[in-house]
């Protein structure tokens, strides 16, 4: 029996059409991407259609992307939300994470969106956006670039 994968449905709400195009090309055949350039068409689409993922900019002019996240949370469907913003507004990010949304930087969203589609996601994002990534710290020990260790060998 062959298992047929149905593509996920993603709603992207951003005023920049290049972001919508980049996300559409990043997920390829994994998802059907609907792009909305403003808050009101995005809201109408979220109310009208079944959507697996909502990807929204937190800053949508006079509106806030959190309004869409709250709407996706309260619509009774299993819509997961992913937010991003060019400006790091910690209270806004914390509120989005508190209600179950995931936060990404604009530089990472095009690279990680395919992973969000495939992964089993936890109930909410627990990462801290300003916390230093400890995986990049120096952990000691000899390195091949350490010239002194080569001189004494």
N, C-alpha and C positions, 0 to 999 in steps of 0.2 A: 504494500500500500504506500503510495507516494504522498508525502505531505506537501501541500501547497501553502506557501506563505503569502498571506495577503499583506499588501503594503500598508504601513501605518499612515494615519492622516495627521498632518502637522499644520497648525495655523501660526503664521509668522506675522506679527504686528510691529511695524517699524516705518517711520517716515522716510527712511533712506531706501530707495529701490535697489541699490547695489547690495545691501545686506540681504534682502530677500532673494536676490539672484544668487548670491554666494551660498546661502543656506540651501537653496534648491539644488544647486549643482553639487554641494557637499554630500548630500544624502543619496543622490542618484536614484537607483531603483528601489531603495528601501522604503521610501515614503512618498505619498502624494502631498505636495506642499502648496498650500493656499496662502498667498500674500495679501496683506491689507496695509495700505499706507497711512491710515488714520485710525484713531480710536473707535469712532462710531461704526464704520464698516466691520472692524474686528469684533466689536461687541455683538453686532447683528449676526455675524457668521458663527460666533461662539454659541449664541442662543439657538440658532437655526440648525446647525450641523453637528454631527457626532465627531469629536476630535480627540485623538489619542494624546497629542502633545500641543501645548500652547507655548510658543516662544515669543517673548515680548521684551521690548525695550522698557526699562522702568520710567523713562522720561518720554512722554508722548505729547509734548506741547502743553496745552492747557489741562490735559488729563494725565493720569498716572497709570503705569502698567499694572500696579497692584490692584486697581479696580477690576482688571481682566482676570487676575489671579483669583481674587475673591469670587468672581462670577463663575470661573471654572470650578472652583472648590464647591460652590453651592448649587451647581446645576444637576447634581445627582448622578453624574457620569464619572467614569474613571479617567478624567483628563489630568495629566501630569503637567506641571508648569516649569518652565525654564526662563529665568530672567537674566538680563545683562544690562549694563549701563556704562557709558564712557566716563561718567563721573562716579567716583566711589563715595556714595552716600551711605555711611554705615547704619544709621537707623532704618533707612529704607530697605537695605539689604537684609538686616536682621529681621525686620517684619516679614519680608518675603520668605525667608527661611523658616520663620516661626509657623507660618500657615502652610508649609509643605512644599514651597517652591525651591528650585535649585538655582544657584547663582553662578554665572560664568562671566569672565571678562570678554569684551568683544573680540579680542585677539584669539581666544580659545574656543569660542562658540562654534565656529565653522569646523574645527577639528574634532570636537567632542560630541557633536550632535548625533553622529552615527552610533557612537557608543551608548548614548542615552536611549536610542531606539532599541538596541539589542539587549541591554543590561536589565537585570532584576534590581530595581531601584529600592532603596530603603524608604521608610515613610517620610523622612524629611532630610534636608541637607544640614549636616552638622559642622561643615568646614567654616573656619573664620577667614574672611577675605583679606585681612591685614596681617595674619599670622605668617611668619617666615616658614618656608618649606624646609624642614629639618633634614630632608633627604639630600640637600645640597651642601650640608656642612662637611668640613674636613673631619675625618674620623681617625686620623693618626695612621701610623704604620709606614712602611717604606713604599715609595712610589717610583715608578720607572723614570720619572723626570727628575728625581732627586740625584743631583750630580755627586754629592758627597758620598753617597752609599756606593757609587761605582768606583770612586777613587780608592776605597779601602777594601775592595773585594780581592 
